[in-house]
Structure formats: structure tokens, C-alpha cells
Amino acid sequence: MCGIIAVTGEGASVEILTTGLRRLEYRGYDSAGVVVQTRSDGFARYRAAGGTKSLVALEEEAGRYHGEIISGIGHTRWATHGGPTLFNAHPHFDCLEEIAIVHNGILENFRELKEDLLAVGHVFSSETDTEVIAHLIEAQLPFSRNLAAAVAIVAKRMRGAMAFVVASAGEPGVLVGFKRMAPMVIGTDGKSWFLASDIPAILDRASTFYHIDDEHIVILKPSGAVMCDLDLHEVPLESFSVDWTLESAERSGFDDFMSKEIFEQPGALRDTLAGRMTPDGSLVLDEQPADPDLWARINKVFIVACGTSYHAGMVAKYAIEHWTKIPVELDISSEFRYRDPVVDERTLVVAVSQSGETLDTLAALHEARNLGAQTLAVCNVVGSSMARLADAVLYTRAGPEVGVAATKTHTSQIGALMMLALQLAKVKGQLYPQEVQELYRQLLSLPNKMSEVLELWEEMRALALRYGGRSRFYFIGRHVGYPVALEGALKLKEISYLPAEGYPAGELKHGAIAMLDADAVVFALATRTRLYEKVMSNIEEVRARSSSIVVLGNPGDESVVNADESFVAVPQVHPLFAPIVDVIPLQMFAYHVARGLGNDVDRPRNLAKTVTVE
């Protein structure tokens, strides 16, 4: 979720770059930098790594430059590969400091490419995957007629979703961009030409905008722009109009950040999974434990988390126990250290948190370390307190989440925890490497399934109109459907403020069924997971109490509902992966109900994004 801006032409300036980066602050960042180019002096680079204060420092330092600029590139970084340090801040150079690059996305095969470059003498100054691209272009440039031709060759070697912009000291004023499943647009005011990862960066600068196709490069010069495929065949540029305000543009045209982040879930999961498994089925962690062999001796797992992260941990418990046969205990973080947990050096404690700063979970992690356990943090913020404290780290690469009610971080957490389960199963000898690879392949297919679910947007809006006026909501599920039910109820409570409860479907008859009447709405999680037939029996119990029923099932199962009931079809996936797709309609339902009530879905009352009090 990094921010990119680039400019070439008559109006190029440091102020355009830094103002554009300011307009991209909503994407989140921990460092920032710019490179400016002149005809006589080559490149001048300015970087700052002070968290959300980075832009202040960058503006002050880069603002002192008064040369005649012909082009420049700028970047705000949300750390993925390598910590949020000055050395890892973009832009990056090659060995000779004649190639400058800014990059958004994940270079999945950067390790093997970096090893090839190191073998022939390249020297790296950062931990990032981005710098690898600069060195690849450096190596290719002597064999290519220009920068664009070198980029086209290099792009064919790279795997992963990404967008980047490069400049060469040998071609002043020329910028070359590449796009693959990551946002980037062209803009111009007739005098200057711009590239940006999001429209807000150039909304007040450009009067005309152009799309960039995936797997294409774009060549910007002060005189104009050209788009080519990777064989350098020119492709016509297609313009589009923008009638957004700056505020709406920051949300990419969505009405609010929550809806934007719901729709970002396929990309967030894709980035979280990208390049995580080696050919032998080993998980690639972001921070490895000092002694990786310790994991082979693990005989017990604790998962500690709060709220939505806790529900992701519940899903993981089913997967870890199923695939590894290791017992898993699940704790609300605030309770873990007060109940004398039985852990030792053969226990793995997994702390799950969106921010990595949740005080309850951080305290639980401290307690686990004090008790001698091995620890792993699963979080979304590089360099967070939990990431620094844990023995090992697995980052979700969901990008910053502005909405208080977690959506894309939740599904990304489940994806990350599924990979952890597969790693433990391999280490414990419960799954063969080829079985791990096949399950990982199925995980990689989930973003496409999630995109299918997002097509239910209007259908869930209609359900919200139909049932939004009711006073009570119940969500029921069994096995992995139970945490989905809990998450569906939590989302509805968080942003609509309506009473909602999640239950194991089999527990209804032990008290909760007394609450069911004609005014209640019951969502039944009935996708084809392990206990499908038992959920069908529970639906009959609800039906007998005259409550309204919404069944979430798989295509072809529509016959399970009566004419006056509702059925929502989601794609069928591996049963243990089902929560990743099944939860999305419930997020959308909660969103539409809350919007119908006039609530602020991004900032629900009484809630904070990161809880830093116990």
C-alpha cells in the first residue's frame, strides 16, 4: 500500500512530489523519500524514516534543493521486506547510483534474483525487494537500447503484483513505469506528465488521466507519454474523466474507507500469501526464530488475541489441530496471564494483532516470554512492539486499514495463520511437502473466489433493506462456521449498534433458542464444511420458531430455504479455508445496515482502532 508519485516536464518540482505524497498519507507509511533529476547534476536523493512524521522531515530537507529539476520520483513506504529504517526507505539506487526506483507491491521471487545478482558482484544497501529491481535493470541496461527496453526484459523475470517507476541518469527527463495488478495512473496538465499510485496525488495537478494496462510499461518524457506491451509494441492510451473531490479520491471513489477496504480484501490476501512457501513446503517468515529447529519440538500451541483477531485465531485452532495433531489453546489476550497458563520451552505462543500494539496482546506476549515459551507475532505493522518482542514474525501485508471495524486485516490474518498451520504440519511430519504445496495452491486461489463474493454487494444491500429494521440478530455456525458467526455478529454490533449474537449452532437448544421469535433474524452458516448436515438440522429448529432465516451456502444448495427465506451463495472452497470467503457477505450486510441507519461506518462510537489500555 505504498504511495508513488512521479513527474517530468516543465513544471517538475520538489513541491509537486511532497504535496503528492501528502495526498497519499491515508495509505499509511513509515518512511518517505524523493529523487530529483537535473540535466547537469544527475540525481539528488532525500529520505526520512520517522514514521508518520517522515514527510515533515522530508519536506524540510528536500525543500532546500533549488536546482532546475526536469523530473522526479517520490514514495511513501509501508514496510514489508525489511524494517522501517532509513536504509530501507525508497527511492533505491543500483550499484552505480545511476538507476533510481520507487516500487509498490511484492517481488515474490526476489530472493532467487538477489542471489543471482550477489553471485556476480552486486552490492546491496537495503533489505528490500525493491532494490533488487534496480540492480536487475543495471545488469540489463548495457544489453538494451534504452531504459524502457531494459525494464521490459526485467519485468518478464519478476513474479508478483507490483507497480514501479524508474529513472536513469543516462536518460534525463525520462521515466519508465510498469504495472501488474497494482494501481497506477497517468495524468497530464499539458506541460507536465505524472505517474501516481492513486489519483489524489495528482488530482489538483492533472486535467487529463489515462489508464495503464496490466503487463504494460509506460514511457514518460516532457513531450508526452507512450504505453507499450512487454515486447515494446505501442498500445493506444485510453483517457478517463475524474469528477471526484479530493476527499472521495482518497477513498478511490468509495463512499468510505470501510467499503474500500472490503473490496481490497482479495489483493490484501494475495499479497499476504505471495512468495511465502518454498518448493519443499517451508514457510518463509519475515523474522525467523534464532533456532528454527525449535519448532520441530513444539508440542503445544497457544493463540492469544482480541476481538476480530481472536476470531481469526479460532479458525486457526481448527486447522492446526487437524493438520498437526498438536493441541491448541485459544485465549482472549486480557485473560491469558491471569489464569496461570501452563507453558514451557516446547510451547509456541502465537500473538495475533492488526496493529501489533494492542496492549492486552502485548502483555500476553511478555508473559509468554517470561514463562520460557517460543513466540510468534502475526501482525500488519512492520517494526511494531509485538514484532520486535516476538522470536519470529509473520506479517499480513494488508496495507493500512483506516476503518475501525477490521475487514481486510481479518481475512489476511486467517490466510497467514493457515500457512502457519501448514508449516507446523510439515515440521511435525503430519503432511508431506507435496501435500503442503497443494494446500498452499488452494490458498492462492482464494483471492479470485473472494472477488466472486464481492459481486454480492447489491444483493447484501437488498437483504439489509429487508431485515435492517429488525431488533435482534443471531448468527449460527458449526466447526469453522462458528468463528464466522461470531465475526458476523461482532461486525453488526460494531457499526450498526444493534443487538447481535454469534452461537455454535448446536448450542441454540441450551438457552439461546428461548430468544427466537418472529422478530428475530437468524443467519445460518451452511456452506459445505464438516458439519453441514447438522447445521441443516439446526436451521429446522429455527424455522419452527418462526424467525426469519438467511442461509449462507454454496451454489446448488438453494433448495434448503423456503420461499419466504433468503439464500446467499458463496463459492465452495476447502472446508478449512471457507471462513475467508464466508465472512465477506456478513461484512457487507453489517455495512449496509449501518449505512441505512445513518451511522459513520469508519468511526463507530466508543471504539478505537488500536486499543492501548488494559
HUWO-V158289 format. One record per residue. N is the residue number from 1. OMEGA is omega in whole degrees, -180 to 180 (none if undefined). BURIAL is I if it has 9 or more other C-alpha atoms within 8 Angstrom, else O. D_CENTER is the distance of its C-alpha to the mean C-alpha in Angstrom with 2 decimals. Layout:
BEGIN
N_OMEGA_BURIAL_D_CENTER ; N_OMEGA_BURIAL_D_CENTER
END
This chain:
BEGIN
1_178_I_7.97 ; 2_177_I_11.50 ; 3_-179_I_14.55 ; 4_168_I_17.36 ; 5_177_I_20.91 ; 6_-179_I_24.03 ; 7_171_I_27.61 ; 8_178_I_30.92 ; 9_-171_I_34.30 ; 10_-174_O_36.91 ; 11_-176_O_34.79 ; 12_-179_I_32.38 ; 13_173_I_32.04 ; 14_-177_I_30.10 ; 15_176_O_29.94 ; 16_-178_I_28.12 ; 17_-176_I_25.40 ; 18_176_I_25.03 ; 19_177_I_25.32 ; 20_178_I_22.64 ; 21_175_I_20.28 ; 22_-179_I_21.37 ; 23_179_I_20.36 ; 24_-178_I_16.77 ; 25_-178_I_16.62 ; 26_179_O_14.67 ; 27_-179_I_11.52 ; 28_179_I_12.15 ; 29_176_I_13.84 ; 30_174_I_15.95 ; 31_-178_I_18.32 ; 32_179_I_19.86 ; 33_175_I_22.50 ; 34_166_I_24.74 ; 35_175_I_27.22 ; 36_-176_I_30.27 ; 37_174_I_32.88 ; 38_179_I_36.60 ; 39_-173_I_39.28 ; 40_-171_O_41.29 ; 41_-179_O_39.07 ; 42_-175_I_36.06 ; 43_166_I_32.71 ; 44_-175_O_32.19 ; 45_177_I_28.90 ; 46_-179_I_27.78 ; 47_176_I_24.83 ; 48_-180_I_23.95 ; 49_-180_I_21.67 ; 50_-178_I_22.37 ; 51_-178_I_19.08 ; 52_173_I_19.26 ; 53_-175_O_22.90 ; 54_-177_I_22.24 ; 55_177_I_23.05 ; 56_180_O_26.33 ; 57_-179_I_27.42 ; 58_180_I_26.39 ; 59_-179_I_28.32 ; 60_-176_O_31.29 ; 61_-177_I_31.43 ; 62_-180_I_30.66 ; 63_179_I_32.84 ; 64_-178_O_35.83 ; 65_-176_O_35.63 ; 66_177_O_38.36 ; 67_180_O_38.77 ; 68_-173_O_38.85 ; 69_175_I_35.29 ; 70_177_I_34.87 ; 71_179_I_31.10 ; 72_175_I_28.05 ; 73_-179_I_24.32 ; 74_-172_I_21.97 ; 75_164_I_18.49 ; 76_-171_I_16.36 ; 77_167_I_14.14 ; 78_-166_I_11.04 ; 79_169_I_12.03 ; 80_179_I_10.62 ; 81_-178_O_13.95 ; 82_-175_I_16.63 ; 83_-178_I_17.07 ; 84_-177_I_17.26 ; 85_179_I_20.86 ; 86_-178_I_23.16 ; 87_-179_O_23.59 ; 88_180_I_19.91 ; 89_175_I_19.73 ; 90_-2_I_19.91 ; 91_178_I_22.10 ; 92_179_I_23.19 ; 93_168_I_26.59 ; 94_-179_I_28.26 ; 95_-174_I_31.25 ; 96_-176_O_33.68 ; 97_177_O_31.51 ; 98_174_I_32.31 ; 99_177_I_28.81 ; 100_-176_I_26.14 ; 101_165_I_22.50 ; 102_-165_I_19.27 ; 103_175_I_16.09 ; 104_178_I_12.53 ; 105_-175_I_10.38 ; 106_170_I_11.24 ; 107_-170_I_14.90 ; 108_-176_I_14.93 ; 109_-176_I_18.68 ; 110_-178_I_19.13 ; 111_-178_O_21.06 ; 112_177_O_23.73 ; 113_180_I_24.04 ; 114_179_I_24.43 ; 115_178_O_27.04 ; 116_-179_O_28.97 ; 117_178_I_29.01 ; 118_-177_I_30.11 ; 119_180_O_32.84 ; 120_169_O_34.39 ; 121_178_O_34.34 ; 122_-179_I_31.27 ; 123_-176_O_30.46 ; 124_-179_O_26.98 ; 125_180_O_26.46 ; 126_177_O_22.78 ; 127_-169_I_20.30 ; 128_170_I_17.79 ; 129_-178_I_17.11 ; 130_-177_I_17.94 ; 131_178_I_21.53 ; 132_-179_I_22.12 ; 133_179_I_21.96 ; 134_-179_I_24.59 ; 135_176_I_26.84 ; 136_179_I_26.53 ; 137_176_I_27.72 ; 138_-178_I_30.42 ; 139_-176_O_31.66 ; 140_-171_I_31.75 ; 141_180_I_33.25 ; 142_-178_O_36.87 ; 143_-178_O_36.87 ; 144_-176_I_35.53 ; 145_178_O_37.44 ; 146_-178_O_34.83 ; 147_-178_I_31.28 ; 148_180_I_29.98 ; 149_178_I_31.62 ; 150_179_I_30.11 ; 151_-179_I_26.55 ; 152_179_I_27.20 ; 153_-178_I_28.38 ; 154_-178_I_25.57 ; 155_-180_I_22.87 ; 156_-179_O_24.46 ; 157_-171_O_23.97 ; 158_175_I_20.24 ; 159_177_O_17.60 ; 160_176_I_13.97 ; 161_-175_I_12.23 ; 162_167_I_13.33 ; 163_177_I_15.61 ; 164_176_I_18.24 ; 165_180_I_21.60 ; 166_174_I_24.57 ; 167_-180_I_28.03 ; 168_177_I_31.16 ; 169_-179_I_34.09 ; 170_180_O_36.35 ; 171_-176_O_35.34 ; 172_177_I_35.40 ; 173_-180_I_33.71 ; 174_174_I_31.78 ; 175_178_I_27.99 ; 176_179_I_26.23 ; 177_177_I_22.72 ; 178_-177_I_20.80 ; 179_173_I_18.06 ; 180_176_I_16.30 ; 181_176_O_13.62 ; 182_-173_I_12.29 ; 183_170_O_13.93 ; 184_-179_I_17.31 ; 185_174_I_20.63 ; 186_173_I_24.25 ; 187_177_I_26.52 ; 188_172_I_30.14 ; 189_-178_I_32.89 ; 190_180_O_35.60 ; 191_179_I_36.07 ; 192_176_I_32.66 ; 193_-173_I_29.77 ; 194_163_I_26.12 ; 195_180_I_22.72 ; 196_178_I_19.61 ; 197_177_I_15.89 ; 198_-177_I_16.51 ; 199_-177_I_19.90 ; 200_-177_I_20.38 ; 201_-175_I_21.03 ; 202_-173_I_24.13 ; 203_-179_I_24.98 ; 204_-180_O_28.17 ; 205_-174_O_29.10 ; 206_175_I_28.91 ; 207_179_I_31.07 ; 208_-177_I_30.01 ; 209_-179_I_26.59 ; 210_174_I_25.92 ; 211_169_I_23.28 ; 212_-180_I_22.19 ; 213_174_O_22.00 ; 214_-179_O_19.63 ; 215_177_I_21.47 ; 216_173_I_23.67 ; 217_177_I_24.70 ; 218_-179_I_26.12 ; 219_179_I_29.00 ; 220_173_I_29.70 ; 221_177_I_33.12 ; 222_-178_I_35.03 ; 223_-179_O_36.89 ; 224_-177_O_34.06 ; 225_177_I_31.11 ; 226_175_I_31.13 ; 227_-179_I_28.50 ; 228_169_I_29.14 ; 229_-174_I_27.86 ; 230_170_I_27.55 ; 231_177_O_31.28 ; 232_171_O_31.91 ; 233_-175_O_33.30 ; 234_179_O_32.96 ; 235_-179_O_31.12 ; 236_174_O_32.02 ; 237_179_I_29.68 ; 238_-178_O_28.87 ; 239_174_O_28.87 ; 240_-178_O_27.30 ; 241_179_O_28.12 ; 242_178_O_26.10 ; 243_179_O_27.67 ; 244_164_O_24.90 ; 245_179_O_25.59 ; 246_-179_O_23.58 ; 247_-179_O_21.99 ; 248_178_I_20.96 ; 249_177_I_19.78 ; 250_177_I_17.25 ; 251_179_I_15.83 ; 252_178_I_16.17 ; 253_177_O_19.09 ; 254_-179_I_17.64 ; 255_-176_O_19.90 ; 256_-178_I_17.48 ; 257_-178_I_13.97 ; 258_179_I_13.62 ; 259_177_I_14.46 ; 260_-176_I_12.21 ; 261_173_I_9.12 ; 262_-178_I_10.70 ; 263_177_I_10.96 ; 264_-173_I_7.45 ; 265_178_I_6.69 ; 266_179_I_8.19 ; 267_-180_I_6.38 ; 268_178_I_2.82 ; 269_179_I_5.64 ; 270_180_I_7.61 ; 271_-180_I_6.14 ; 272_-177_I_6.20 ; 273_-169_I_9.60 ; 274_173_I_10.90 ; 275_-173_O_14.19 ; 276_-176_O_14.14 ; 277_176_I_17.54 ; 278_-179_I_20.82 ; 279_180_O_23.63 ; 280_176_O_25.36 ; 281_180_I_22.51 ; 282_179_I_21.56 ; 283_176_I_18.12 ; 284_178_O_17.02 ; 285_177_I_16.06 ; 286_174_I_14.96 ; 287_-175_O_18.15 ; 288_174_I_20.89 ; 289_-178_O_23.63 ; 290_179_O_26.98 ; 291_-178_O_28.57 ; 292_-180_O_26.29 ; 293_178_O_29.36 ; 294_-176_O_29.14 ; 295_179_I_26.55 ; 296_-179_I_29.28 ; 297_-180_O_31.39 ; 298_177_I_28.93 ; 299_179_O_30.77 ; 300_180_I_28.82 ; 301_169_I_25.27 ; 302_171_I_24.44 ; 303_179_I_21.10 ; 304_-177_I_21.03 ; 305_179_I_18.71 ; 306_170_I_19.16 ; 307_-178_O_18.46 ; 308_178_I_15.35 ; 309_177_I_14.41 ; 310_180_I_17.98 ; 311_174_I_17.55 ; 312_177_I_14.75 ; 313_177_I_17.36 ; 314_178_I_20.02 ; 315_-179_I_18.45 ; 316_180_I_18.20 ; 317_179_I_21.86 ; 318_-176_I_23.02 ; 319_-178_I_21.34 ; 320_-179_I_22.52 ; 321_-179_I_26.00 ; 322_-173_O_26.30 ; 323_-174_I_25.40 ; 324_-175_I_26.77 ; 325_175_O_29.57 ; 326_178_I_28.64 ; 327_-179_O_29.08 ; 328_172_I_26.08 ; 329_-177_O_26.63 ; 330_-177_I_24.16 ; 331_163_I_24.76 ; 332_-172_I_23.85 ; 333_-176_I_23.31 ; 334_-179_I_26.16 ; 335_-169_O_28.56 ; 336_-171_I_27.88 ; 337_-179_I_30.14 ; 338_-178_O_32.87 ; 339_179_O_33.77 ; 340_-178_O_34.84 ; 341_-178_O_32.21 ; 342_180_O_33.79 ; 343_176_I_31.79 ; 344_-175_O_32.99 ; 345_178_O_32.07 ; 346_178_I_31.21 ; 347_173_I_28.64 ; 348_176_I_24.89 ; 349_-178_I_23.24 ; 350_179_I_19.48 ; 351_-175_I_18.13 ; 352_-178_I_14.89 ; 353_176_I_13.58 ; 354_-173_I_10.63 ; 355_-172_I_12.62 ; 356_-179_I_14.71 ; 357_-178_I_17.66 ; 358_-169_I_18.65 ; 359_-180_I_22.37 ; 360_-178_I_23.31 ; 361_177_I_20.83 ; 362_178_I_21.76 ; 363_178_I_25.38 ; 364_179_I_24.93 ; 365_175_I_23.49 ; 366_-179_I_26.55 ; 367_180_I_28.82 ; 368_179_I_27.50 ; 369_179_I_28.15 ; 370_-179_O_31.54 ; 371_175_O_32.41 ; 372_-179_I_31.72 ; 373_168_I_28.69 ; 374_-174_I_26.08 ; 375_177_I_22.71 ; 376_176_I_19.04 ; 377_171_I_16.21 ; 378_-176_I_12.78 ; 379_-171_I_10.79 ; 380_-174_I_7.99 ; 381_179_I_10.71 ; 382_178_I_12.69 ; 383_179_O_16.35 ; 384_-178_I_16.22 ; 385_180_I_19.43 ; 386_-180_I_18.30 ; 387_-180_I_16.92 ; 388_-176_O_20.31 ; 389_-172_O_22.31 ; 390_177_I_21.09 ; 391_-179_I_22.72 ; 392_-176_I_19.54 ; 393_172_I_15.80 ; 394_-177_I_12.79 ; 395_164_I_9.55 ; 396_-176_I_6.20 ; 397_-176_I_4.22 ; 398_-174_I_1.44 ; 399_-177_I_4.70 ; 400_178_I_7.71 ; 401_-176_I_8.54 ; 402_-180_O_12.16 ; 403_-178_I_13.47 ; 404_180_I_15.21 ; 405_-173_I_14.79 ; 406_177_I_11.48 ; 407_-175_I_9.92 ; 408_177_I_6.24 ; 409_180_I_6.33 ; 410_-179_I_9.43 ; 411_176_I_8.76 ; 412_177_I_6.21 ; 413_179_I_9.18 ; 414_179_I_11.61 ; 415_179_I_10.43 ; 416_-179_I_10.72 ; 417_174_I_13.97 ; 418_178_I_15.30 ; 419_176_I_15.24 ; 420_179_I_17.03 ; 421_179_I_19.51 ; 422_179_I_20.22 ; 423_179_I_20.83 ; 424_179_I_23.22 ; 425_178_I_24.96 ; 426_-178_I_25.60 ; 427_-179_I_26.84 ; 428_178_I_29.07 ; 429_-180_O_30.45 ; 430_176_I_29.51 ; 431_173_I_27.69 ; 432_179_O_28.78 ; 433_-180_I_26.43 ; 434_176_O_26.77 ; 435_176_O_25.80 ; 436_-180_I_22.61 ; 437_179_I_21.86 ; 438_178_O_22.64 ; 439_176_O_20.34 ; 440_177_I_17.50 ; 441_178_O_18.46 ; 442_175_I_18.24 ; 443_-178_I_14.73 ; 444_179_I_13.85 ; 445_-174_O_15.63 ; 446_178_I_13.60 ; 447_177_I_11.22 ; 448_177_O_14.65 ; 449_178_I_15.94 ; 450_178_I_13.25 ; 451_176_I_14.28 ; 452_-179_I_17.79 ; 453_-179_I_17.21 ; 454_176_I_16.00 ; 455_178_O_19.49 ; 456_-175_I_20.91 ; 457_-178_I_20.08 ; 458_177_O_23.79 ; 459_179_O_25.02 ; 460_174_I_23.20 ; 461_179_I_24.59 ; 462_177_O_28.01 ; 463_178_I_27.65 ; 464_176_I_26.81 ; 465_-178_I_29.96 ; 466_-172_O_31.94 ; 467_-173_O_31.04 ; 468_-180_I_29.69 ; 469_180_O_33.18 ; 470_-173_I_33.61 ; 471_-176_O_33.91 ; 472_-179_I_32.35 ; 473_178_I_29.48 ; 474_180_I_29.07 ; 475_-176_I_26.34 ; 476_177_I_27.61 ; 477_178_I_26.35 ; 478_-179_I_27.41 ; 479_-178_I_25.88 ; 480_175_I_22.08 ; 481_180_I_22.82 ; 482_176_I_23.93 ; 483_175_I_20.63 ; 484_177_I_19.33 ; 485_178_I_22.50 ; 486_-179_I_21.93 ; 487_177_I_18.45 ; 488_178_I_20.00 ; 489_180_I_22.81 ; 490_-180_I_20.81 ; 491_-179_I_18.80 ; 492_178_I_22.18 ; 493_-173_I_23.86 ; 494_-170_I_21.34 ; 495_177_I_21.55 ; 496_-179_I_24.79 ; 497_178_O_26.86 ; 498_177_I_28.57 ; 499_180_O_29.71 ; 500_-179_I_27.49 ; 501_174_I_27.63 ; 502_-177_I_26.00 ; 503_162_I_28.44 ; 504_-172_I_28.99 ; 505_180_I_30.98 ; 506_-179_O_33.90 ; 507_-179_I_34.23 ; 508_-174_I_35.17 ; 509_-179_O_38.82 ; 510_173_O_38.91 ; 511_-174_O_38.91 ; 512_-178_I_36.14 ; 513_177_I_38.05 ; 514_-179_O_40.59 ; 515_-174_O_38.18 ; 516_176_I_37.89 ; 517_-174_O_39.99 ; 518_-180_O_39.97 ; 519_-178_I_37.79 ; 520_174_I_34.89 ; 521_-179_I_31.92 ; 522_172_I_30.53 ; 523_-180_I_27.28 ; 524_178_I_27.80 ; 525_-172_I_25.05 ; 526_170_I_27.12 ; 527_-170_I_25.05 ; 528_173_I_26.82 ; 529_-166_I_25.76 ; 530_-173_O_28.34 ; 531_-177_I_30.37 ; 532_-176_I_30.36 ; 533_179_O_34.15 ; 534_176_O_34.30 ; 535_177_I_31.82 ; 536_178_I_34.20 ; 537_178_O_37.00 ; 538_176_I_35.14 ; 539_178_I_34.63 ; 540_178_O_38.41 ; 541_179_O_38.91 ; 542_-178_I_36.91 ; 543_-179_I_38.76 ; 544_180_O_42.04 ; 545_174_I_41.22 ; 546_177_I_40.73 ; 547_175_I_37.16 ; 548_-173_I_34.90 ; 549_170_I_32.58 ; 550_-179_I_29.23 ; 551_173_I_28.40 ; 552_-175_I_24.97 ; 553_179_I_25.97 ; 554_180_I_25.75 ; 555_-179_I_27.59 ; 556_-179_O_31.31 ; 557_-176_O_31.55 ; 558_-176_I_32.38 ; 559_-179_O_35.92 ; 560_-179_O_34.95 ; 561_175_I_35.01 ; 562_-174_O_38.15 ; 563_-177_O_38.82 ; 564_-180_O_38.03 ; 565_-177_I_34.69 ; 566_179_I_31.20 ; 567_178_I_29.14 ; 568_-176_I_25.48 ; 569_175_I_24.67 ; 570_-178_I_21.35 ; 571_176_I_21.16 ; 572_179_I_22.54 ; 573_176_O_20.49 ; 574_-174_O_21.30 ; 575_-179_I_22.42 ; 576_178_I_20.27 ; 577_-174_I_17.07 ; 578_-179_I_18.33 ; 579_-178_I_16.58 ; 580_178_I_13.19 ; 581_-175_I_15.02 ; 582_-176_I_17.78 ; 583_-172_I_15.99 ; 584_177_I_14.74 ; 585_180_I_18.38 ; 586_173_I_19.03 ; 587_-178_I_16.29 ; 588_178_I_17.89 ; 589_179_I_21.34 ; 590_179_I_20.81 ; 591_-176_I_19.49 ; 592_176_I_22.55 ; 593_-179_I_24.96 ; 594_178_I_23.91 ; 595_178_I_24.18 ; 596_178_I_27.52 ; 597_179_O_28.71 ; 598_-177_O_27.89 ; 599_175_I_25.42 ; 600_-174_I_22.86 ; 601_180_I_19.62 ; 602_-177_I_17.59 ; 603_180_O_20.16 ; 604_-174_I_21.90 ; 605_173_O_25.10 ; 606_-176_O_25.55 ; 607_175_O_21.90 ; 608_-180_O_19.91 ; 609_180_O_16.21 ; 610_-177_O_17.14 ; 611_-176_I_20.37 ; 612_172_O_22.49 ; 613_-179_O_25.77 ; 614_none_O_27.14
END
